[in-house]
């Protein structure tokens, strides 16, 4: 990693040279500017990790102008100001303009070293966070939503239309269709994209804690509230909050959410003070909210507040033309995550995926492909590697072949069959990878050799299952056939 580049802007020659020596000994690459004009030229044409500038430069451009020019040319560059006695007000103005920190003259060398190191650490973290956001945008953003059929094209068009607005959007669709992914895409292409995106699963929060989670609480508001806590709405201020499974929200909480939408204010639990909050709300549900409204289970006024724009996600079975592209995307992502070559689908396996009914939708497809990619032993993912719970026509397959269970079994027996099927597939794959060598197989999967041998006997695995004789290369058993 290259040394951080620091520009020192100081009109006093002795201080300028002292700073160069001090920072140079810290391992920084230091450049000097004697005047504000020189600094303006440098920050306009060069890239620095940090600019250390005196606030009061003799004649010409001031340190404040250097700060503003730096932030305009390179917003990510950290700027630290050196101030004289009595210039605290100007230093505050500099902080408002984007300065990282300031140090008064005469400064302590140790204090300055710590301050600059801290500023560079913060700058590095901001850069890493930016890179992370860009990677997440590439992986999960709008550009990576997959779909070529008319149903998904309509979804894309709706995202493009609503992203530039602040309208509330309600996303509807079956579980596993990618509702949060679409919500993230709307946020990432909106004017709020650089602000927080906070996702809340309303069904996963305990009913007694949901108001504290959403709106926060004050210290002592209830038993166990040992400190003040900010809620999800406050955390999403200026950004977007995604309320998933909104149909599971309790009626009393619905009323408070409605107030936030209408008045843009909230109160923490245990507080009587209202706080201003500016959030865009995107909600999602797989429930029939119209029926819940008719039955009194969901507030009609909140329903229409949330459903300013409705976006319907089609189930995967209705867009089977997208399965090949989705499969390719998931396998590529998995290979990148595991750091191994991508394993392609055999033609028969791809046909089987396209024909499958996908009750779990896109989420199920991803899980099936990840499992098949890890457990398959050949150069391609074969049809037999796909652990699908149903046949294309909805029939069941036997446990141990595709990982499902026969109908009519008790829970305990179904669980036993499922575990046995997984163990069989996993161990056969491991044995094939090690050419049937029991010692190496046991070592590769973290088992004791005797335990592996016992498991092979329990599952009645035979050498012909992996086309090699079971053999062990330990001195005592070398050459013996199992």
Secondary structure, DSSP 8 states (H G I E B T S, - for coil): ----EEEEE-SSHHHHHHHHHHHHHTT-EEEEESSHHHHHHHHHHS--SEEEEESS-SSSS-HHHHHHHHHHH-TTSEEEEEE-TT-HHHHHHHHHTT--EEEESS--HHHHHHHHHHHHHHHHHHHHHHHHHHHHHHHHSGGG----SHHHHHHHHHHHHHHTS---EEEE--TTS-HHHHHHHHHHTSTTTTS-EEEEEGGGS-GGGHHHHHHEE-TTSSTT--S-EE-HHHHTTTSEEEEETGGGS-HHHHHHHHHHHHHSEE--BT----EE---EEEEEESS-HHHHHHTTSS-HHHHHHH-SEEEE---GGG-GGGHHHHHHHHHHHHHHHHTS----B-HHHHHHHHH---TTHHHHHHHHHHHHHHH--SSSB-GGG---SS-TTS----TTTSS---TT--HHHHHHHHHHHHHHHHHHHHHHHTTTBHHHHHHHHT--HHHHHHHHHHTT--GGGTTS--B--STTTTT---
